Amino acid sequence: MVDLSKRRFFSRRDINEQTLRLPWLIDNQVFVDGCTRCGKCVSACETQIIKIGDGGYPSVDFTFGECTFCYQCAEACPEPLFNAKDVQPWNAKATITEQCLAKQNVDCRSCGDLCDPMAIKFKPEIGRVSQPILELSECNGCGACVSVCPTSAINVSNIL
């Protein structure tokens, strides 16, 4: 008989704290220690943004869509890795880099158009196109802005 706890010890990898994991996780260490990498969360994700990442652990990839905070990933998981649904899903926020078309003086508002919590607003500026302003207090980290950005200038990651 194989002792799986010893096998996990040798296959375990340290995980980058900035890597965006699933919403509602208790914390990264509990996740690393308890995730069996069964893939049930991947199958349960209604928007198919959960992918198998580094070390076989699930992670969120917003290039495919957004998180609807449906909680199906947590419900599908056989391990006690998740907080209750009424807790804040995560401490993830968007950032907009200098690759943004508006920052290059090209009119683009794709991210703002898809931002349901309206965390991305555009401020008019003299002699330039309107510039994106990201209200971090409004951002829920859903990632809807990521896949629509034509220059991949938006990233969503954990705020430490």
Summary of the structure (lengths in Angstrom):
residues: 160
radius of gyration: 17.9
end to end distance: 41.2
largest distance: 71.7
contacts: 430
relative contact order: 0.19
helix: 28%
strand: 19%
